[in-house]
Amino acid sequence: MSPTMIGIIAGVLTSASMVPQFVKVLRKKDVGNLSPLMLFVLISGVALWTYYGFLTDELPIILSNGFSVLLNTGLLISYFIIKKKSDLEK
C-alpha cells in the first residue's frame, strides 16, 4: 500500500472519530457534555492543518483535515442550536 493511501486512511479514521459524538448529539439533542471552546480550538487546528496541506500539496492532510473541519463545524453549530433551544425551554 502506498504511503499516500496509508495517510488518507489514517486521516479519515482519526477525523471520523468525532462521528459517533455528532450522531449522539443529533439523536439525543443533548450538548451538556460538549465544550464549545474545545471544538473551536480543534476546528482552528485542523483548519490550519488543511491550509498546511494545500501549501505542501499533501492530499492526505488536505482530505482528512478538511473532513474534520466540516464535521467539527457541524458539531459546533449543532451545539449552539441545541443549547439555544434548551435555554428557551427553561
N, C-alpha and C positions, 0 to 999 in steps of 0.2 A: 504494500500500500504506500502511496506517495506521501511525503511529508505534508503536502498541501491538504490532502484528504484527511490525514490524521488531525491536522489543525482545525479543519472545518468540523469534523465530528466532535472533537474535544470542545470546541467553542459552542457548538449547538447544544451539547449536553449540559455544559455549565450554565449557559444562558437559559436553557429550558428549566433549570432548577426552580425558577420562580413560577412556573405554570401551575403547579398544584396550589400554591398560595393564592394566585389570582383566581383560580376556579373556586376555591373555598370562599373567598371574599364575595364573589359574584353569587354563589349559591346561598350562603348564609346571611348575606347583607350585614356582616359584622366586621368592622375595621378596628375594634378596640385594641387589638394586639399589634397593630401596624404603627411604625414610626414614620411619619411623613418626612422628617429630617433625614433619616437613613435612606429612604427612597430617593430624595433629592440628591444626596451625596453620591449614591450609587449611579443614578442617571447621569450626573455630571462626569463621573469617572468613565463610564462606558461610552459616553459621547466623545470624550477626549481620546479614548482608545480607537473609536471609529475614525475620528479625524486623523489620528496617527496611522491607521491602516491605509487611508487614502494617500497620505504623504509618502508612505513607504511602498505603496502598491501591493499590499498584503491582503489577498482575498479572504483568507480565513478570519483575520482580525476584523475586516470590514463586515462580513456577513454575521459573525457571531455577536459582535458588539452592537451592530445596527439592530439586530433582532432584540437584543437585550434592552436597548434604548426604547424601542416600541413597546415591548412587554411591560417594562417597569413604568413607563409613562402612562400606559393604560391603567396600571395598578394605582398609581398616584392620583390620576383623575377619578378613578372609582372611589378611592379613599375620600376625596373631598365631596363627591356627590352623595355617598352613603352617609358620611359624617353630618353633612348639612341636613339631610332628611331625618336622621336620627335626632339631631338637635331640635328640629322643628316639631317633632312629635312629643317632646318633653314638656 
